[in-house]
Amino acid sequence: MTQNYGDKNRKAGLTAIAIGLLLVLNSCNSTSNNPASISPSPTTETPTPTPQTEQKKVILTTFTVLADMAQNVAGDRAIVESLTKPGAEIHGYEPTPSDLTKASKADLILDNGLGLERWAERFYGSLKDVPHVTLSEGITPVLIADDAYAGKPNPHAWMSPQNALVYVENIRKALSKIDPANEAYYTANAKAYSQKIRDIDQKLRQELDVLPVNKRYIVTCEGAFSYLIKDYELKELYLWPVNAENQGTPQQIRKVIDEVKANKVPTIFCESTVSAEAQKQVAAQTGAKFGGVFYVDSLSAADGVAPSYLDLLKYNINTLIKGLQEG
C-alpha cells in the first residue's frame, strides 16, 4: 500500500510539473504574439525637448499686418501674435484686460508708431517690464496736409513696399537682439522676404508707368496711400486723412466730388475697415466708377483675398490697375 501511494504521488508531481511547463510556454507565446504587451527596452529613452524649443520667444504686434511681417522673419523660431484680429480697425482700438495679460507675458511688442496706435502710451504704461520696438523707425514721415491732423505724420508707412523693407530690417534687428542664438536664421529669412517685397515693388512700377495722367489718381476714403503716392509719382485724393470721428462729412464729400469732376478721375476706391457709403455717394454724383476696396489697416481672414502682407500688396495693385484701366 505504501508503494502504491508513492507511485501515485510521483505521478501527481510529474503531472503538476507538466501543467506548469505548459502554462509557462503558453504565457510566453501569448506575450510574443501581442506587441502591445511588450515592455520598452530599458535602454530606450524618450527624446527631451531642445532648449531652443522650450525657450521660443513670444512676439506681440499691434495689428495683423505687422504680425505677418514678423512671422516671415521669425519663421519657426518664435511665436508671433497680433493684438487685433483680421478686419479690425487699428486707429481707435481699445485694448482689453486680456490684451494686457497677453502682453505682460510677451518677450517683445512690435508697433508701427507715427501716431497710428493712439492708445499705445497708456497701454505701455501698464507694461513696465516688456520691451517694445517701433518698426517705422528710420522712415521719413509724410506729413498730413489738412483737416484736424494737419502737420502730423501720416502713419501708413507700410503701404509703400520701399518702406516695408525698413520694417523688415527693424524686425530682424529686434529679434536678433532678444534671441541672438538665432540671428543667422532671422537674417536669412529677412533677406528672402525682402526680395519678395522688391519683386512686388518692381511689378507695381511697371504697371503704373503705362497709365495716362488722368488715370494716375488714387482716390480713397482714408489717406492711407501717401507714401506709395510719393514713391511712384501718383496723385492722391481722399475723403479724410486718418480714420477718426469725422468721417465722410458733407464738406469732405463735396471737396472730393469737385476734384474728381475737375480732373475727370475715372475710378475711386475705399478701404476694407470703414464704410464705403460716402465714397459711393461721390461715385453717384460724379459718374466715376466705384472700383472696390483696398486692404490697409488689416489683413483679411485666412480664406480671404489678403491673408498676408504680400497678398495685400498684390490685391491692392491688381484692384487699382484694373479699376483705372477699365474706368
PyMOL commands that set and color helices and strands:
alter all, ss='L'
color gray80, all
select helices_A, chain A and resi 2-32+35-37+51-54+64-74+97-104+120-125+147-149+157-159+161-178+180-209+213-215+226-232+250-263+277-286+309-326
alter helices_A, ss='H'
color red, helices_A
select strands_A, chain A and resi 57-61+78-82+108-111+132-134+217-222+235-240+267-271+289-294
alter strands_A, ss='S'
color yellow, strands_A
deselect
rebuild
show_as cartoon
